[in-house]
């Protein structure tokens, strides 16, 4: 159900905030000195290579993992507090459902454990599954399990919905259907969604905010439209080594060469030489540029004004 006017969340309180957040496992630091501030009511893509800390960040935000250092807050509350738990729902990669419960019993459990339970929202997720509600979860396919887990997450009616690779088990038709449903539910209820994916093309047209993790910290963050307009893809003739002189003064995120041709993704600080072709990157091109260039970082304020502290990952 929707919130009344008195229950609307203040928009100046970040949905998710981390300060000098760090997590260390036996093999070393996964996150170190991580700072972020995610505004409320955004659909945010969380992107990074394997091992970048995406699942770790979501586990911290959900209160199922404690940080080694620093703090994390959800709407100003600790994730493991009663208020924090009420506002969070996590769909983890392993879809932790009880295999001996039926679909109907699983939803009943969600209804009994969550005072704000929205049965209609949960049933909308399962509507196209074409499976008997009496079927035990352990007998479901991977895609059907994903639907049940997502039904539980949306039925809770959270303020912050954390989705860790939510569409990996679904066929293209189901992905399209559930993506549309998720966008509609988030828009209607002002839900903040943090969604991780290894497929940049899936995020285009879905997310309005972006977080790129790498080497233990936030490398890029901000509103998608502002980040795209702040970057350019350029191409021109260059036979030397190193950065072409015409790009001096610009932040070069990625530089690639093919014969006598050089192409680059840059963060512009002014006009680009007129002999070079210039264009705005797509979201996929922007993400691939940062993912292919692990040394690229953003020590400056993002277009939306948020400052992110970059620190080297501590050695184990």
C-alpha positions as CSV (number, residue, x, y, z in Angstrom):
1,X,0.0,0.0,0.0
2,X,1.1,3.6,-0.6
3,X,2.3,5.8,2.3
4,X,0.1,8.7,3.5
5,X,1.4,12.2,3.2
6,X,2.5,12.1,6.8
7,X,4.6,9.0,6.2
8,X,6.5,10.3,3.1
9,X,10.2,10.0,3.5
10,X,12.2,13.3,3.6
11,X,14.0,13.7,0.3
12,X,17.1,15.3,1.8
13,X,18.0,12.2,3.8
14,X,20.1,9.8,1.6
15,X,18.6,6.4,1.1
16,X,22.1,4.9,1.6
17,X,25.2,6.6,3.0
18,X,28.7,5.2,3.7
19,X,31.5,6.9,5.4
20,X,35.0,5.5,5.2
21,X,33.4,2.1,4.8
22,X,35.7,-0.9,4.8
23,X,35.5,-4.7,4.9
24,X,38.4,-7.0,5.2
25,X,38.4,-10.7,4.7
26,X,41.3,-13.1,5.0
27,X,42.5,-12.4,1.5
28,X,42.6,-8.6,2.1
29,X,40.4,-5.6,1.8
30,X,37.3,-5.8,-0.4
31,X,36.2,-2.2,0.4
32,X,38.5,0.4,1.8
33,X,37.7,4.1,2.6
34,X,34.5,3.8,0.6
35,X,32.3,7.0,0.6
36,X,29.0,7.3,-1.1
37,X,25.6,9.0,-0.8
38,X,22.7,7.7,-2.7
39,X,19.7,10.1,-3.0
40,X,16.2,8.7,-2.2
41,X,13.8,7.6,-4.9
42,X,16.5,6.7,-7.4
43,X,17.0,3.5,-9.5
44,X,20.7,3.1,-9.2
45,X,23.0,0.8,-11.1
46,X,25.8,-0.8,-9.1
47,X,28.5,-1.8,-11.5
48,X,32.0,-3.3,-11.1
49,X,34.2,-6.2,-12.1
50,X,34.1,-9.5,-10.2
51,X,35.5,-9.0,-6.7
52,X,34.8,-5.3,-6.7
53,X,32.7,-5.6,-3.6
54,X,29.1,-5.2,-5.1
55,X,27.6,-8.1,-3.1
56,X,29.6,-7.0,0.0
57,X,28.2,-3.5,-0.2
58,X,24.6,-4.8,-0.5
59,X,25.2,-7.2,2.5
60,X,26.4,-4.2,4.5
61,X,23.4,-2.1,3.4
62,X,21.0,-4.9,4.4
63,X,22.6,-5.3,7.8
64,X,23.6,-9.0,7.3
65,X,27.3,-8.1,7.3
66,X,29.1,-5.8,9.8
67,X,31.9,-3.4,8.5
68,X,35.5,-3.8,9.5
69,X,35.7,0.0,9.6
70,X,33.5,3.0,8.9
71,X,29.7,3.3,9.0
72,X,26.8,2.7,6.7
73,X,23.2,4.1,7.2
74,X,19.9,3.5,5.5
75,X,17.7,6.7,5.7
76,X,19.8,7.8,8.6
77,X,19.4,4.5,10.6
78,X,21.8,1.6,11.1
79,X,20.8,-1.3,8.8
80,X,20.6,-3.8,11.6
81,X,18.4,-1.6,13.8
82,X,14.6,-2.2,13.9
83,X,13.9,0.9,11.8
84,X,16.6,-0.1,9.3
85,X,15.4,-3.7,8.9
86,X,11.8,-2.4,8.3
87,X,13.0,-0.3,5.4
88,X,15.2,-2.8,3.6
89,X,14.6,-5.8,1.4
90,X,17.5,-7.7,-0.2
91,X,17.3,-10.1,-3.1
92,X,20.7,-11.9,-2.8
93,X,22.4,-13.8,-5.6
94,X,21.7,-17.2,-4.0
95,X,18.0,-16.6,-3.6
96,X,17.8,-17.9,0.0
97,X,14.3,-19.5,0.1
98,X,13.2,-22.5,2.2
99,X,13.1,-25.4,-0.3
100,X,10.4,-27.3,1.6
101,X,7.9,-24.5,1.7
102,X,5.3,-24.1,-1.0
103,X,5.0,-20.8,-2.9
104,X,1.8,-20.0,-1.0
105,X,3.4,-20.8,2.3
106,X,6.4,-18.6,1.4
107,X,4.2,-15.6,0.7
108,X,2.2,-16.3,3.9
109,X,5.4,-16.2,5.8
110,X,6.2,-12.8,4.2
111,X,2.8,-11.5,5.1
112,X,3.1,-12.6,8.8
113,X,6.6,-11.2,9.3
114,X,6.0,-7.8,7.6
115,X,3.3,-5.5,8.9
116,X,3.3,-3.4,5.7
117,X,3.0,-6.5,3.4
118,X,1.5,-5.9,0.0
119,X,-0.1,-9.1,-1.2
120,X,-1.2,-7.6,-4.5
121,X,2.4,-6.6,-5.4
122,X,3.7,-10.0,-4.6
123,X,1.0,-11.7,-6.7
124,X,1.8,-9.4,-9.7
125,X,5.3,-10.7,-9.8
126,X,4.1,-14.3,-9.8
127,X,1.2,-13.8,-12.2
128,X,3.1,-14.8,-15.4
129,X,5.0,-17.7,-13.8
130,X,2.2,-20.2,-14.6
131,X,3.0,-22.4,-11.6
132,X,0.8,-23.9,-8.9
133,X,1.1,-22.0,-5.6
134,X,1.2,-25.3,-3.9
135,X,4.5,-26.2,-5.6
136,X,7.4,-26.5,-3.2
137,X,10.2,-24.0,-3.8
138,X,12.8,-26.8,-4.0
139,X,11.1,-28.0,-7.2
140,X,11.1,-24.7,-9.0
141,X,13.4,-23.7,-11.9
142,X,16.0,-21.0,-11.4
143,X,13.8,-18.4,-13.0
144,X,10.7,-19.4,-11.0
145,X,12.8,-19.1,-7.8
146,X,13.8,-15.7,-8.8
147,X,10.2,-14.7,-9.2
148,X,9.3,-16.0,-5.8
149,X,12.3,-14.2,-4.2
150,X,11.4,-10.9,-6.0
151,X,7.8,-11.3,-4.9
152,X,8.9,-11.5,-1.3
153,X,11.1,-8.5,-1.7
154,X,8.5,-6.3,-3.3
155,X,5.7,-7.6,-1.0
156,X,7.6,-6.3,2.0
157,X,7.1,-2.8,0.5
158,X,10.6,-1.6,1.4
159,X,12.0,1.9,1.1
160,X,15.3,0.6,-0.2
161,X,15.2,-2.5,-2.5
162,X,18.6,-4.2,-3.0
163,X,18.8,-6.4,-6.0
164,X,22.0,-8.5,-6.5
165,X,22.0,-9.8,-10.1
166,X,18.2,-10.1,-10.0
167,X,17.6,-11.1,-13.7
168,X,20.4,-13.6,-14.3
169,X,18.2,-16.7,-14.2
170,X,15.4,-15.2,-16.4
171,X,14.8,-15.5,-20.2
172,X,14.7,-12.3,-22.2
173,X,10.9,-12.1,-22.2
174,X,10.7,-12.5,-18.5
175,X,13.5,-10.0,-18.0
176,X,11.6,-7.4,-20.0
177,X,8.4,-8.1,-18.2
178,X,9.8,-8.0,-14.7
179,X,11.9,-4.9,-15.4
180,X,8.8,-3.1,-16.5
181,X,7.0,-4.2,-13.4
182,X,9.9,-3.2,-11.1
183,X,10.0,0.3,-12.7
184,X,6.3,0.8,-12.3
185,X,6.3,-0.3,-8.6
186,X,9.3,1.9,-7.8
187,X,7.7,4.9,-9.5
188,X,4.4,4.5,-7.8
189,X,5.8,4.1,-4.3
190,X,9.0,6.2,-4.5
191,X,11.1,3.1,-3.8
192,X,14.9,3.5,-4.0
193,X,16.4,0.6,-5.9
194,X,20.0,-0.4,-6.0
195,X,20.5,-3.0,-8.7
196,X,23.8,-4.8,-9.6
197,X,24.4,-6.3,-13.1
198,X,27.2,-7.7,-15.1
199,X,25.4,-6.7,-18.4
200,X,25.7,-3.0,-19.0
201,X,23.2,-3.1,-21.9
202,X,20.5,-4.2,-19.4
203,X,20.8,-1.0,-17.5
204,X,20.2,1.5,-20.3
205,X,16.8,3.1,-19.9
206,X,16.3,1.5,-16.5
207,X,18.6,3.4,-14.1
208,X,18.8,7.2,-13.4
209,X,21.8,7.0,-11.0
210,X,25.1,5.2,-11.3
211,X,27.7,3.8,-8.9
212,X,30.9,2.2,-10.3
213,X,33.0,0.2,-7.8
214,X,36.6,-0.8,-8.4
215,X,39.7,-1.5,-6.3
216,X,37.8,-1.1,-3.1
217,X,36.2,2.3,-3.6
218,X,33.6,4.3,-5.6
219,X,35.3,5.3,-8.9
220,X,32.3,7.0,-10.4
221,X,28.9,8.2,-9.1
222,X,26.1,10.5,-10.0
223,X,23.0,11.0,-12.1
224,X,23.3,9.1,-15.4
225,X,22.4,12.0,-17.6
226,X,24.9,14.3,-15.9
227,X,27.7,11.7,-16.1
228,X,27.0,11.1,-19.8
229,X,27.1,14.8,-20.7
230,X,30.3,15.2,-18.8
231,X,32.1,12.6,-20.9
232,X,32.9,12.4,-24.6
233,X,34.1,9.6,-26.9
234,X,36.7,11.0,-29.4
235,X,38.6,9.6,-32.3
236,X,41.4,10.8,-34.5
237,X,44.8,10.1,-36.1
238,X,47.7,9.6,-33.8
239,X,50.9,7.7,-34.5
240,X,52.9,8.4,-31.4
241,X,53.0,6.8,-28.0
242,X,51.3,8.0,-24.9
243,X,48.4,10.4,-24.7
244,X,47.8,12.4,-27.8
245,X,48.7,16.1,-27.2
246,X,45.3,17.3,-28.4
247,X,43.8,15.5,-25.3
248,X,46.1,17.3,-22.9
249,X,44.1,19.0,-20.1
250,X,41.3,16.4,-20.4
251,X,40.9,13.5,-18.0
252,X,41.5,10.4,-20.2
253,X,39.5,7.5,-18.9
254,X,40.5,5.0,-21.5
255,X,42.7,5.2,-24.6
256,X,42.8,2.6,-27.3
257,X,44.8,2.4,-30.6
258,X,44.1,0.6,-33.9
259,X,46.9,1.2,-36.4
260,X,47.2,5.0,-36.8
261,X,43.8,5.7,-35.2
262,X,43.3,6.5,-31.6
263,X,40.0,6.4,-29.7
264,X,39.4,7.6,-26.2
265,X,36.8,8.1,-23.5
266,X,37.5,11.4,-21.8
267,X,36.0,13.6,-19.2
268,X,36.1,17.0,-20.9
269,X,37.4,20.2,-19.3
270,X,36.8,22.4,-22.4
271,X,36.8,22.2,-26.2
272,X,38.3,19.2,-28.1
273,X,40.6,19.7,-31.1
274,X,38.3,20.2,-34.2
275,X,40.2,17.5,-36.2
276,X,39.0,14.8,-33.9
277,X,35.5,13.2,-34.2
278,X,33.5,13.9,-31.1
279,X,30.4,12.2,-29.7
280,X,28.5,11.5,-26.4
281,X,29.0,8.0,-25.1
282,X,26.1,5.6,-24.4
283,X,25.7,4.3,-20.9
284,X,27.2,1.0,-22.0
285,X,30.3,2.7,-23.6
286,X,30.8,4.8,-20.4
287,X,30.6,1.7,-18.2
288,X,32.9,-0.4,-20.4
289,X,35.4,2.5,-20.5
290,X,35.7,2.6,-16.7
291,X,35.6,-1.2,-16.4
292,X,38.4,-1.7,-19.0
293,X,40.6,1.0,-17.4
294,X,41.1,0.0,-13.7
295,X,43.4,2.9,-13.1
296,X,40.8,5.5,-14.1
297,X,39.3,7.3,-11.0
298,X,37.2,10.3,-10.3
299,X,38.9,12.4,-7.5
300,X,36.8,15.4,-8.4
301,X,33.2,16.2,-7.4
302,X,30.7,14.5,-9.6
303,X,28.3,16.7,-11.6
304,X,25.7,16.3,-8.9
305,X,28.1,17.7,-6.3
306,X,28.9,14.6,-4.3
307,X,32.5,14.1,-3.4
308,X,34.0,10.6,-3.1
309,X,37.2,9.9,-1.3
310,X,39.5,7.5,-3.2
311,X,42.1,5.5,-1.3
312,X,44.3,2.7,-2.3
313,X,43.2,-0.8,-1.2
314,X,45.1,-1.7,2.0
315,X,47.4,-4.7,1.7
316,X,46.5,-7.8,3.6
